[in-house]
Amino acid sequence: MPLVLASPVSFAIMLLYIPLIAKRIANEEKVLEEGLEGYKEYKQRVKYKVIPFIW
């Protein structure tokens, strides 16, 4: 969206936000592995978490 709006401020915010999302995903997966039975097997079957074939 920042690219569509051509807003440098929005683009900078987006660049800062991406690492926060990645850290949150890693933390949530750790919690799920510890507390949810069968999540490790699910995680092995599903490779991509956010964007198919990329991330």
C-alpha positions as CSV (number, residue, x, y, z in Angstrom):
1,M,0.0,0.0,0.0
2,P,2.8,2.5,0.7
3,L,4.1,2.0,-2.8
4,V,0.6,2.6,-4.3
5,L,0.2,5.8,-2.2
6,A,3.8,6.9,-3.0
7,S,4.3,7.8,0.6
8,P,7.9,7.6,1.9
9,V,6.7,7.8,5.5
10,S,4.4,4.8,5.0
11,F,7.1,2.9,3.3
12,A,9.5,3.5,6.2
13,I,6.9,2.3,8.6
14,M,6.3,-0.8,6.6
15,L,10.0,-1.6,6.5
16,L,10.1,-1.3,10.3
17,Y,6.9,-3.4,10.7
18,I,8.1,-6.5,8.7
19,P,10.8,-7.6,11.3
20,L,8.2,-7.1,14.1
21,I,5.8,-9.4,12.3
22,A,8.5,-12.0,11.7
23,K,9.4,-12.0,15.4
24,R,5.8,-12.3,16.4
25,I,5.3,-15.3,14.1
26,A,8.4,-17.0,15.6
27,N,7.2,-16.4,19.1
28,E,3.7,-17.7,18.3
29,E,5.1,-20.8,16.7
30,K,7.2,-21.5,19.8
31,V,4.1,-21.2,22.0
32,L,2.1,-23.4,19.7
33,E,4.8,-26.1,19.6
34,E,4.9,-26.2,23.4
35,G,1.2,-26.1,24.0
36,L,-0.5,-27.7,21.0
37,E,-0.1,-31.4,20.4
38,G,0.6,-32.3,16.8
39,Y,1.8,-28.8,15.8
40,K,5.3,-29.9,15.1
41,E,4.0,-32.4,12.5
42,Y,1.8,-29.8,11.0
43,K,4.7,-27.3,10.8
44,Q,6.7,-29.9,8.9
45,R,3.9,-30.4,6.4
46,V,3.2,-26.7,5.8
47,K,6.4,-24.9,4.7
48,Y,5.1,-21.4,4.1
49,K,3.5,-19.3,6.9
50,V,2.5,-16.0,5.4
51,I,3.0,-15.8,1.6
52,P,2.7,-19.0,-0.4
53,F,6.0,-20.1,-2.1
54,I,7.9,-17.1,-0.6
55,W,7.6,-16.9,3.2
